[in-house]
Amino acid sequence: MSELDPARFGETFLPSDQLPPAVHPKVLRDELAAAAQWVADYLNELPAGPVARPMPAKQRARLREGRLDRQAGGLGRVLDFVRDEIAPFPTGNGHPAFFAWVNSPPAPAGVIAELLAGAVNATCGMGENALMDLERGTVRMLAGLAGLPDGTGGVLASGGSMANLLALATARTWFLTLRGSGDGPAYDRDHARLTLYYSARAHMSVAKAASCIGLPAHRLRPIATDAHDRLDPAALRAAVAADLDAGLLPFCTVSTLGTTATGAVDPLEPVTQLCRKVGMWHHADGAWGGLGAAVPALAPLYRGVGDLDSMTVDPHKTLSVPVGCGALLLPDPEHLHTAFAHQASYLAATEPDALPWLSHATIELTRPGTRALALWATLQHLGRDGVTGLIEHYLGLADQLRDRISAEPRLELLAGGPWPVACFRITEPDVGDPNALHTRIARRVQDGGRAYLATVAVRGRTVLRACLCNYRTTTDDLDLLVREVLHAADADTATDRRPPSAGPEADSGSPTSR
Ligand SMILES: *Cc1c(COP(=O)(O)O)cnc(C)c1O
């Protein structure tokens, strides 16, 4: 490039042997530097702005329109576009007063890694490349944190939903292979009799994954939970026994480590015992709470974790790896290869001692290296102690929030824990439909722009739910949240007491009535 004078070569003036999307190296350097500067400022200034803001309909329509100009656009337009059209309207999860879902802000190390991995652009499904080996290594790091045995392997996926799908597909193949169902009429007969068990508080992605692998709804068994939202092993045993009596084939039970609504951890040992006895696979959905064994205070709840057949973990939840980074971990990764190995003439390892490519362990062929590098970067920046410390920080914040709620006479704590979440309600009597009231309160808090939380159904009631998974959240944000909820309740009451002409509308619980 030395024969080029950077000052004379703009991005539209490429060397004659290059075509767009290539750009002149100096142009690229300048744009990357501008983008990096913007990213640093954006992340720094984010807490000072509103958590979320309503998006003007015109702007929304422009994004959805999907019009592509004939003429090439400038490289600088990318940053302008993100700054003006995208960044002002995020989900809100970068902000320390965002409590709505288990969506964390990105760890800075992960942000840097995603840019770098994009440049390397490895295909982590085939061939040999460093990022594919790093993916194998990061999976082992997660396994170590989760308390799974040496030799555990697995794959990274876009998130917990995909990891749960991979798990159920693997369990199904394992079960039918062991049974010798083959590939003919016996397979059809056996497949039609497969039954799946999971706690009634399991994430919806479990039932969705079951549907994706071809299980009809009438073969799914949501199992009753106890007063703390944990799967009841006796109810599980009864359901499995009844299905066996009916000639069905129980093939897998999914436990949840950190239920989405209230953060409960299912008991693992009695479930594994039953699985071993009747020949079922035991998968744990630890998308949120899979790494609890790394935290001394939680470790007793994770006894038996090493005996699981598979576990889902979502590093984009508690670890703040940028979305989407999920993982499926298996003490015996050979089961993944049985489920997903493929043959194609143009895809064959040439090195005699090569490990199976990762495309043999998942559904995807071409796979991004951003997941592995962002996960590695985040983990190495935290260190093992940092991971424990981060989770302990969230647990501590959740304790403090639950204490504040319990101490506030107008609020009632209904559930939450051991994972860092608080589910609560307003105690005010005579509020009409309490479920609609809490939907309106959440909406009011969101619209206020200072804090953000959402509702969830707990035992048939709509309640407010605050999750703690932002490393920038402080106790001031907890105070702010409680204040915002009480203000929203006051504003709602004031609306309720408007003169009769406006009354019926307010009583109808329209989320837009103010
Ligand atoms: C979030 C979550 C999922 C889904 O994970 P995604 O990464 O959002 O696909 C699955 N199970 C549990 C328990 C979760 O909390």
The ligand as an SDF file (V2000), in Angstrom:
LIG
                    3D

 15 15  0  0  0  0  0  0  0  0999 V2000
  -33.7320  -16.8680   29.1600 C   0  0  0  0  0  0  0  0  0  0  0  0
  -34.0430  -18.2840   29.3850 C   0  0  0  0  0  0  0  0  0  0  0  0
  -34.1180  -19.1790   28.3120 C   0  0  0  0  0  0  0  0  0  0  0  0
  -34.0030  -18.7290   26.8780 C   0  0  0  0  0  0  0  0  0  0  0  0
  -32.7380  -18.2620   26.5790 O   0  0  0  0  0  0  0  0  0  0  0  0
  -32.5200  -17.2960   25.3180 P   0  0  0  0  0  0  0  0  0  0  0  0
  -31.0690  -17.0340   25.3760 O   0  0  0  0  0  0  0  0  0  0  0  0
  -33.3600  -16.0890   25.5760 O   0  0  0  0  0  0  0  0  0  0  0  0
  -32.9480  -18.0370   24.1080 O   0  0  0  0  0  0  0  0  0  0  0  0
  -34.3320  -20.5090   28.5820 C   0  0  0  0  0  0  0  0  0  0  0  0
  -34.4900  -20.9350   29.8460 N   0  0  0  0  0  0  0  0  0  0  0  0
  -34.4350  -20.1070   30.9080 C   0  0  0  0  0  0  0  0  0  0  0  0
  -34.6110  -20.6580   32.2850 C   0  0  0  0  0  0  0  0  0  0  0  0
  -34.2150  -18.7460   30.7160 C   0  0  0  0  0  0  0  0  0  0  0  0
  -34.1760  -17.9220   31.7700 O   0  0  0  0  0  0  0  0  0  0  0  0
  1  2  1  0
  2  3  1  0
  2 14  2  0
  3  4  1  0
  3 10  2  0
  4  5  1  0
  5  6  1  0
  6  7  2  0
  6  8  1  0
  6  9  1  0
 10 11  1  0
 11 12  2  0
 12 13  1  0
 12 14  1  0
 14 15  1  0
M  END
$$$$
